[in-house]
Amino acid sequence: MAANVGGIDKILRIVAGAGLIGATAAGLLPVWGYIGVVPLATGLMGWCPAYTLFGIKTCSTK
């Protein structure tokens, strides 16, 4: 699992995921809001399986 998620992409994924989870926990969204676990996890890991399938890479190459 080589990293394929870059810096800004990571930040956006973490913020969006945490926002969805927080809004669901606060009762602002129905239970589907827990799907925020997916962008949160991919942002924290730095690897996205969908990016691998489509050959996308937002991180810098070394």
Backbone as JSON, one array per atom type, in Angstrom:
{
  "sequence": "MAANVGGIDKILRIVAGAGLIGATAAGLLPVWGYIGVVPLATGLMGWCPAYTLFGIKTCSTK",
  "N": [[0.83, -1.18, 0.0], [1.24, 1.69, -1.17], [1.54, 5.17, -0.54], [-0.97, 7.33, -1.79], [-2.39, 9.59, -1.45], [-2.29, 12.99, -1.15], [-1.07, 15.95, 0.71], [-2.98, 18.26, 1.0], [-5.26, 16.97, 0.15], [-5.44, 14.96, 2.1], [-5.99, 16.53, 4.38], [-8.49, 17.67, 3.68], [-10.05, 15.34, 3.48], [-9.93, 14.35, 6.12], [-11.13, 16.45, 7.57], [-13.69, 16.56, 6.35], [-14.64, 13.94, 6.87], [-14.6, 13.87, 9.7], [-16.39, 15.92, 10.17], [-18.81, 14.9, 9.08], [-19.2, 12.67, 10.77], [-19.32, 13.95, 13.26], [-21.6, 15.6, 12.89], [-23.54, 13.66, 12.6], [-23.41, 12.36, 15.07], [-24.29, 14.45, 16.64], [-26.9, 14.53, 15.95], [-27.75, 15.88, 13.73], [-27.64, 14.79, 11.24], [-28.92, 11.84, 9.62], [-28.32, 8.3, 10.26], [-26.73, 7.53, 8.06], [-24.69, 9.34, 7.91], [-22.48, 8.38, 9.2], [-20.87, 7.34, 7.29], [-18.78, 8.92, 6.99], [-16.61, 7.79, 8.15], [-15.14, 6.54, 6.21], [-13.78, 8.56, 4.46], [-12.33, 9.71, 6.55], [-10.7, 7.6, 7.5], [-9.21, 6.97, 5.14], [-7.9, 9.37, 4.8], [-6.32, 9.5, 7.11], [-4.73, 7.24, 6.78], [-3.48, 7.76, 4.38], [-3.83, 6.51, 2.0], [-5.88, 5.52, -0.65], [-8.19, 3.23, -1.83], [-9.82, 3.56, -4.12], [-8.44, 5.48, -5.58], [-6.25, 3.96, -6.29], [-7.41, 2.1, -8.04], [-8.17, 3.76, -10.19], [-5.78, 4.89, -10.91], [-4.93, 7.31, -9.84], [-3.0, 9.81, -8.21], [-2.33, 11.94, -5.66], [-0.28, 12.72, -4.11], [3.11, 13.84, -3.72], [5.72, 12.54, -5.77], [8.53, 10.56, -4.93]],
  "CA": [[0.0, 0.0, 0.0], [2.01, 2.92, -1.3], [0.73, 6.37, -0.35], [-1.44, 7.96, -3.01], [-3.18, 10.74, -1.04], [-1.39, 14.09, -0.81], [-1.28, 16.77, 1.9], [-4.26, 18.98, 1.05], [-6.28, 15.94, 0.02], [-5.56, 14.35, 3.42], [-6.66, 17.47, 5.29], [-9.9, 17.76, 3.29], [-10.7, 14.08, 3.83], [-10.06, 14.26, 7.58], [-12.13, 17.44, 8.0], [-15.02, 16.13, 5.88], [-15.02, 12.74, 7.61], [-14.89, 14.24, 11.09], [-17.61, 16.72, 10.13], [-19.95, 14.0, 8.91], [-19.37, 11.88, 11.99], [-19.77, 14.86, 14.3], [-22.98, 16.01, 12.63], [-24.4, 12.5, 12.87], [-23.42, 12.16, 16.52], [-25.07, 15.54, 17.22], [-28.29, 14.36, 15.56], [-28.07, 16.74, 12.59], [-27.74, 13.92, 10.06], [-29.31, 10.46, 9.97], [-27.25, 7.33, 10.48], [-25.85, 7.44, 6.9], [-23.57, 10.25, 8.1], [-21.31, 7.64, 9.67], [-20.03, 7.03, 6.13], [-17.61, 9.77, 7.18], [-15.49, 6.95, 8.59], [-14.34, 6.2, 5.03], [-12.78, 9.59, 4.16], [-11.46, 9.89, 7.71], [-9.7, 6.52, 7.5], [-8.3, 7.1, 4.01], [-7.06, 10.53, 5.06], [-5.34, 9.17, 8.14], [-3.8, 6.23, 6.25], [-2.75, 8.29, 3.23], [-4.01, 5.57, 0.89], [-7.27, 5.39, -1.06], [-8.32, 2.14, -2.78], [-10.4, 4.05, -5.37], [-7.35, 6.13, -6.31], [-5.44, 2.88, -6.86], [-8.15, 1.54, -9.18], [-8.19, 4.71, -11.29], [-4.43, 5.36, -11.19], [-4.79, 8.69, -9.39], [-2.04, 10.0, -7.13], [-2.28, 13.36, -5.33], [0.92, 13.0, -3.32], [4.32, 14.04, -4.52], [6.52, 11.33, -5.97], [9.9, 10.69, -4.42]],
  "C": [[0.88, 1.25, 0.0], [1.06, 4.11, -1.17], [0.31, 6.95, -1.69], [-2.34, 9.17, -2.71], [-2.24, 11.82, -0.53], [-1.85, 14.91, 0.38], [-2.63, 17.46, 1.99], [-5.42, 17.99, 0.96], [-6.51, 15.26, 1.37], [-6.35, 15.25, 4.36], [-8.15, 17.55, 4.97], [-10.67, 16.49, 3.66], [-10.94, 13.98, 5.33], [-11.13, 15.22, 8.08], [-13.54, 17.0, 7.59], [-15.52, 14.92, 6.66], [-15.41, 13.05, 9.04], [-16.18, 15.06, 11.16], [-18.86, 15.88, 9.98], [-20.23, 13.2, 10.17], [-19.89, 12.75, 13.13], [-21.21, 15.3, 14.13], [-23.95, 14.87, 12.89], [-24.51, 12.26, 14.37], [-24.26, 13.23, 17.22], [-26.55, 15.46, 16.83], [-28.7, 15.23, 14.38], [-28.23, 15.96, 11.29], [-28.25, 12.56, 10.51], [-28.09, 9.54, 10.01], [-26.3, 7.21, 9.29], [-24.63, 8.36, 7.03], [-22.32, 9.57, 8.63], [-20.45, 7.13, 8.53], [-18.78, 7.9, 6.17], [-16.4, 9.01, 7.68], [-14.56, 6.66, 7.4], [-13.34, 7.3, 4.68], [-11.84, 9.85, 5.33], [-10.35, 8.84, 7.72], [-8.72, 6.66, 6.35], [-7.39, 8.32, 4.17], [-5.98, 10.24, 6.08], [-4.3, 8.16, 7.64], [-2.95, 6.78, 5.11], [-2.86, 7.41, 1.99], [-5.49, 5.41, 0.61], [-7.38, 4.27, -2.09], [-8.92, 2.59, -4.12], [-9.33, 4.75, -6.22], [-6.47, 5.07, -6.98], [-6.11, 2.31, -8.1], [-8.08, 2.45, -10.41], [-6.82, 5.28, -11.64], [-4.19, 6.8, -10.81], [-3.79, 8.75, -8.25], [-1.94, 11.5, -6.86], [-1.07, 13.72, -4.46], [2.12, 13.19, -4.24], [5.1, 12.74, -4.64], [7.94, 11.57, -5.51], [10.83, 9.81, -5.21]]
}
